[in-house]
Amino acid sequence: MKFPEFIIAGFGRCGTSALLLNLGQHPDIQVSLPNGTETRFWNSPPPHIKANLNKYKDRFYGKISGEKTPGYSLRPYSMQNIQKYIPDTKIILCLRNPVNRAFSHFELHKRFGRVPKYEVYTFDKHKIPINEGIFINYINACILPFIPREQIYFHIMEWAKKDFVKSIGKVHEFLGIEPYKTKVETTTLEKEKSGEQHYMKMFENNSNYYIWSQKTYTKAEEKEKQKIYNFFKPHNKKLFEFLGYEIKEWNNEYGQ
């Protein structure tokens, strides 16, 4: 029984599940896999947290352990809760070209029936998937007031796609353990779901998940892509200035 040494706290639709499942292949890392891959404990109100701390700690054991809940990065009270109880835990934030992230979020809304299945993405109408891609705003408002910069690691999805072994090796280094060459393969998560989230079954079968692709892709006219790109461009510039480096793969309207 203990608290986790790391938490993948954000951002949604940026490869957080793939990172968690592949980190769990390291012999020195144990990850919490509830129903789905999100624990969501620190989103709870303080009385619930206080009353259920031991149940939460029961999820973790071994040399290094962790969990993931992308929603933590969107709520200052979640990060404040983490700071209060586990101030030394390391925070991992997954980033993805916000244009592609918005499209992926839009497809998620379709999957849950929040958007008609054949609706075409338009910038002016579909603002919900857009706003969560302004990463720098959430970093400044929800994370940095509570978590020191040196305890935060940024995992870039586009770089992981190019060389996942190298990318995850840097995460291992951040966590202070020896790199482990996980054998990864590209797969589609949807093939394994069959209408349910069998994450635990996948993990027990030693399935390795790289970056999966969607079966369907959001349709958007060129002018709409340009609008989305132009919207994110100044926010991305601020993010790059904060990070101290540019993510060149984000520098066009196609999200490549």
C-alpha positions as CSV (number, residue, x, y, z in Angstrom):
1,M,0.0,0.0,0.0
2,K,1.5,3.3,-1.1
3,F,0.9,6.4,-3.2
4,P,1.9,6.4,-6.8
5,E,5.3,7.7,-7.9
6,F,3.9,9.1,-11.1
7,I,0.6,10.3,-12.5
8,I,-0.2,10.8,-16.2
9,A,-2.4,13.8,-15.6
10,G,-3.2,15.0,-19.1
11,F,-4.1,15.7,-21.8
12,G,-7.1,13.8,-23.2
13,R,-6.9,12.3,-26.7
14,C,-3.1,12.6,-26.7
15,G,-2.0,9.0,-26.3
16,T,-2.3,8.7,-22.5
17,S,-3.7,5.1,-22.5
18,A,-1.0,4.0,-25.0
19,L,1.7,5.5,-22.7
20,L,0.3,3.9,-19.5
21,L,-0.1,0.4,-21.0
22,N,3.4,0.5,-22.5
23,L,5.0,1.9,-19.3
24,G,3.4,-1.1,-17.5
25,Q,5.4,-3.5,-19.6
26,H,8.6,-2.4,-17.7
27,P,9.4,-5.0,-15.0
28,D,9.9,-2.2,-12.4
29,I,6.7,-0.4,-13.1
30,Q,3.2,-1.3,-11.9
31,V,0.2,0.7,-13.2
32,S,-3.3,1.0,-11.9
33,L,-5.9,-0.4,-14.3
34,P,-9.4,0.1,-13.0
35,N,-12.4,-0.3,-15.3
36,G,-11.0,1.5,-18.2
37,T,-7.6,3.2,-17.6
38,E,-8.7,6.2,-15.6
39,T,-8.6,6.3,-11.8
40,R,-10.2,9.8,-11.4
41,F,-9.5,9.7,-7.6
42,W,-8.2,13.2,-7.3
43,N,-11.2,14.7,-9.0
44,S,-13.2,13.8,-5.9
45,P,-14.3,16.3,-3.2
46,P,-12.0,16.5,-0.1
47,P,-14.3,14.4,2.2
48,H,-14.3,11.5,-0.3
49,I,-10.6,11.7,-0.8
50,K,-9.9,11.7,2.9
51,A,-12.2,8.7,3.5
52,N,-10.9,6.6,0.7
53,L,-7.1,7.2,0.8
54,N,-6.3,3.7,1.9
55,K,-8.5,2.2,-0.9
56,Y,-6.6,4.4,-3.4
57,K,-3.2,3.4,-2.0
58,D,-4.2,-0.3,-2.2
59,R,-4.0,0.1,-6.0
60,F,-0.2,0.6,-5.9
61,Y,2.7,-1.6,-5.1
62,G,6.2,-2.5,-6.3
63,K,9.2,-0.4,-7.0
64,I,7.5,2.3,-9.1
65,S,3.8,2.6,-9.7
66,G,1.4,5.1,-11.4
67,E,-2.0,5.9,-12.7
68,K,-3.5,8.1,-15.4
69,T,-6.5,10.4,-15.5
70,P,-6.3,13.1,-18.2
71,G,-9.0,15.2,-16.4
72,Y,-6.6,16.1,-13.6
73,S,-4.9,18.6,-15.9
74,L,-8.2,20.5,-16.5
75,R,-9.1,21.1,-12.8
76,P,-7.0,23.1,-10.4
77,Y,-8.6,21.5,-7.4
78,S,-7.3,18.1,-8.7
79,M,-3.7,19.2,-8.8
80,Q,-4.2,20.9,-5.5
81,N,-5.4,17.6,-4.0
82,I,-2.3,15.9,-5.4
83,Q,0.0,18.5,-4.0
84,K,-1.6,18.2,-0.6
85,Y,-1.2,14.4,-0.3
86,I,1.6,13.4,-2.6
87,P,3.7,16.6,-3.3
88,D,6.7,14.7,-4.6
89,T,4.9,12.6,-7.2
90,K,6.0,13.1,-10.8
91,I,3.5,14.4,-13.3
92,I,3.5,13.4,-17.0
93,L,1.6,15.5,-19.5
94,C,0.9,14.1,-23.0
95,L,0.7,16.6,-25.8
96,R,-0.6,16.2,-29.3
97,N,-1.0,18.6,-32.2
98,P,-4.2,20.4,-31.0
99,V,-5.7,20.3,-34.5
100,N,-5.6,16.5,-34.5
101,R,-6.6,16.4,-30.9
102,A,-9.7,18.4,-31.6
103,F,-10.7,16.0,-34.4
104,S,-10.1,13.0,-32.2
105,H,-12.2,14.6,-29.4
106,F,-14.9,15.3,-32.0
107,E,-14.9,11.6,-33.0
108,L,-15.3,10.7,-29.3
109,H,-18.4,12.8,-29.1
110,K,-19.8,11.0,-32.1
111,R,-19.0,7.6,-30.4
112,F,-21.1,8.6,-27.4
113,G,-23.9,10.1,-29.4
114,R,-23.2,13.7,-28.5
115,V,-22.8,14.6,-32.1
116,P,-24.6,13.1,-35.1
117,K,-22.6,10.4,-36.7
118,Y,-22.2,12.0,-40.1
119,E,-21.8,15.6,-39.0
120,V,-18.9,17.6,-40.5
121,Y,-16.6,19.5,-38.2
122,T,-16.8,23.3,-38.3
123,F,-14.7,25.7,-36.3
124,D,-17.5,28.0,-35.3
125,K,-19.9,25.3,-34.1
126,H,-17.7,22.8,-32.4
127,K,-15.8,24.7,-29.7
128,I,-15.8,22.1,-27.0
129,P,-13.1,19.9,-28.7
130,I,-11.2,23.1,-29.5
131,N,-10.7,24.6,-26.0
132,E,-9.0,21.7,-24.4
133,G,-6.2,22.0,-26.9
134,I,-5.0,25.3,-25.5
135,F,-2.5,23.4,-23.4
136,I,-0.6,26.4,-22.1
137,N,-3.7,27.9,-20.5
138,Y,-4.3,24.7,-18.4
139,I,-0.6,24.4,-17.6
140,N,-0.5,28.0,-16.2
141,A,-3.9,27.9,-14.5
142,C,-4.3,24.4,-13.2
143,I,-0.8,22.8,-12.9
144,L,2.1,25.2,-12.3
145,P,0.4,26.8,-9.2
146,F,0.7,23.5,-7.5
147,I,3.4,21.3,-9.2
148,P,7.0,22.5,-9.6
149,R,8.2,22.5,-13.2
150,E,11.0,20.0,-12.5
151,Q,8.4,17.4,-11.5
152,I,6.6,17.6,-14.9
153,Y,7.5,15.7,-18.0
154,F,6.0,16.4,-21.5
155,H,5.5,13.4,-23.7
156,I,5.0,14.5,-27.3
157,M,2.7,12.2,-29.3
158,E,4.2,13.0,-32.7
159,W,7.7,12.2,-31.5
160,A,6.4,9.0,-29.9
161,K,5.0,7.9,-33.3
162,K,8.4,8.4,-35.0
163,D,10.3,6.4,-32.4
164,F,8.3,5.1,-29.5
165,V,11.2,3.1,-27.9
166,K,13.3,6.2,-27.7
167,S,10.4,8.3,-26.5
168,I,9.3,6.0,-23.8
169,G,13.0,5.6,-22.8
170,K,13.0,9.2,-21.9
171,V,10.0,8.7,-19.7
172,H,11.9,5.9,-18.0
173,E,14.8,8.3,-17.4
174,F,12.5,10.9,-16.0
175,L,11.1,8.2,-13.6
176,G,14.7,7.3,-12.6
177,I,14.7,3.7,-13.8
178,E,16.7,1.8,-16.4
179,P,15.3,2.0,-20.0
180,Y,13.4,-1.1,-21.1
181,K,13.1,-2.0,-24.7
182,T,9.4,-2.8,-24.9
183,K,8.4,-4.5,-28.1
184,V,5.7,-2.3,-29.5
185,E,3.4,-2.7,-32.4
186,T,0.8,-0.4,-34.0
187,T,-2.7,-1.6,-33.4
188,T,-6.2,-0.3,-33.3
189,L,-7.8,-0.1,-29.9
190,E,-11.3,-0.5,-31.3
191,K,-10.5,-4.0,-32.5
192,E,-10.0,-5.1,-28.9
193,K,-13.0,-3.3,-27.3
194,S,-15.9,-5.2,-28.9
195,G,-18.1,-2.7,-27.2
196,E,-16.3,-2.9,-23.9
197,Q,-13.1,-1.7,-22.4
198,H,-11.1,-4.9,-21.7
199,Y,-7.9,-3.0,-20.7
200,M,-7.1,-5.4,-17.9
201,K,-7.5,-8.4,-20.2
202,M,-5.3,-6.7,-22.8
203,F,-2.6,-6.0,-20.2
204,E,-2.6,-9.5,-18.7
205,N,-2.2,-10.9,-22.2
206,N,1.0,-8.8,-22.5
207,S,-0.5,-6.8,-25.4
208,N,1.7,-3.9,-26.3
209,Y,0.0,-0.7,-27.5
210,Y,1.8,1.9,-29.6
211,I,-0.2,4.7,-31.1
212,W,-3.5,3.4,-32.5
213,S,-5.3,4.9,-35.4
214,Q,-9.0,5.6,-35.7
215,K,-11.3,3.7,-38.0
216,T,-13.0,6.9,-39.0
217,Y,-11.6,10.4,-39.5
218,T,-13.2,13.7,-39.0
219,K,-14.3,15.4,-42.1
220,A,-13.4,19.1,-42.4
221,E,-13.1,21.4,-45.3
222,E,-9.8,23.0,-46.0
223,K,-11.0,26.5,-44.9
224,E,-12.1,24.9,-41.6
225,K,-8.7,23.3,-41.0
226,Q,-7.1,26.7,-41.7
227,K,-9.4,28.3,-39.1
228,I,-8.5,25.8,-36.5
229,Y,-4.7,26.1,-37.2
230,N,-4.9,29.9,-37.1
231,F,-6.8,29.7,-33.8
232,F,-4.1,27.5,-32.1
233,K,-1.1,29.2,-33.6
234,P,-0.6,32.0,-31.0
235,H,-1.3,29.5,-28.2
236,N,1.2,27.1,-29.5
237,K,3.8,29.8,-29.7
238,K,3.3,30.5,-26.0
239,L,3.6,26.8,-25.3
240,F,6.8,26.5,-27.3
241,E,8.3,29.5,-25.4
242,F,7.4,27.8,-22.1
243,L,8.8,24.5,-23.2
244,G,12.0,26.0,-24.6
245,Y,11.6,24.2,-27.9
246,E,9.4,24.1,-30.9
247,I,7.3,21.1,-32.0
248,K,7.7,21.5,-35.7
249,E,5.2,18.8,-36.5
250,W,2.5,21.2,-35.4
251,N,3.3,23.9,-37.8
252,N,0.7,23.4,-40.5
253,E,-3.1,23.3,-40.8
254,Y,-3.3,19.6,-41.4
255,G,-2.1,18.7,-38.0
256,Q,0.8,16.6,-39.2
